[in-house]
Amino acid sequence: MIKVGVIGFGSSAQTFHLPLLQASSEFEVVAVCTSKPEVVTGKYPSIQPYPTTQELLASEHVDLMIITAPNALHFSLAKLCLDNNRHVVLEKPMATNSGEAQELVDLAKSKSLLLSVFQNRRWDGDFLSLKKIIEQKQLGSIRYFESHFDRFRPLVQKRWKEEPGPGSGIWFDLGSHLLDQAVCLFGEPLSLTAKCLALRESAKTTDYFHVQLHYENLEVVLHSSCYSASPNMRFKLEGTQGSYVKYGLDPQENQLKAGMSPKDINFGKENIKEFGTLYRRESSSETIETEAGAYRDYYQGIANALLRGAEPPVDCEGVVKIIKLLELAEKSSEEGKTLDLVTP
């Protein structure tokens, strides 16, 4: 049994991490660091709340610390936990700059500790379907890929993600997912061209991005708008033998918010109306059943790594490269030009 402490008790912890952990017989959440202890004890009487991470580390025997605090705190909290010889899972983004991300990777390696990032959208059902289509070469050679995460949020909200500072704004938030998925599919690009903007009135952080990743014989577009009130396209994949279009978002987040257990037989399954369409030529189309989403597989991978010596489900050396791409896109947007990827 892996004993777990959770730092932070906001939306991420309550929506994703705690339900997924409690659905597994290989984890026991014993402590939470929070400023609202009464909420923790009310919802989870068996979990001990602590006001600070230092007190949690000193008072509880925990094997694994899960950090869901605001992005700007990821580095300092992860370093503290690693220095205290605890394994660490970080919410994305791993850190607010690539230098700090690499420092965490090096520290974890030096202590032979697990360090992983919750890039949960690698286990979205629509992404799993996309991977299968590519791996089976159903569209031939891929020449164009478009990935959207659009929403209708025209008003600025009072929350830390919309306050200025390192790691704030939707490029580091949603862009972390879209970049990670693109690199999982196609590897690192040769160069990129980015627009990361604040379009809403009174916006203090990036709330729109349009980022082009340039490969040899392939173009990738990553896009997010806060003004999209229409049905939203999620993926468009085009190849030499056809194309695939997918609308709507993976259902797991909404299922978790609605209280569905990850152990439910219908968890992760998408409504047939949301299935994507594969087009082999203009007059021929085929509905593609969406693979079941599998967020539980992330924590099963963590359990396998800690208990059975398997590789972690998300390699942090690769995540450092994602942080570098996030930084390069911001620089491209600021300078208004295409920038080549610099590799060592």
Buried (B, 14 or more C-beta within 10 A) or exposed (E): EBBBBBBBBBEBBBBBBBBBBBBBEBBBBBBBBBEEBEBBBEEBEEBBBBEEBEEBBEEBEBBBBBBBBBBBBBBBBBBBBBEBEBBBBBBBBBBBBBEBBBBBBEBBEEBEBBBBBBBBBBBBBBBBBBBEBBEEEBBEEBBEBBBBBBBEBEEBEEEBBBBEBBBBBBBBBBBBBBBBBBBBBBEBBBBBBBBBBBEBEEBBBBBBBBBBBBBEEBBBBBBBBBBBEEEBBBBBBBBEEBBBBBBBBBBBBEBBEEEBEBEEEEBBBBEEEBBBEBBBEEEEBEEBEBBBBBBBBBBBBBBBBBEEEEEBBBBBEBBBBBBBBBBBBBBBBEEEEEBEBEEE
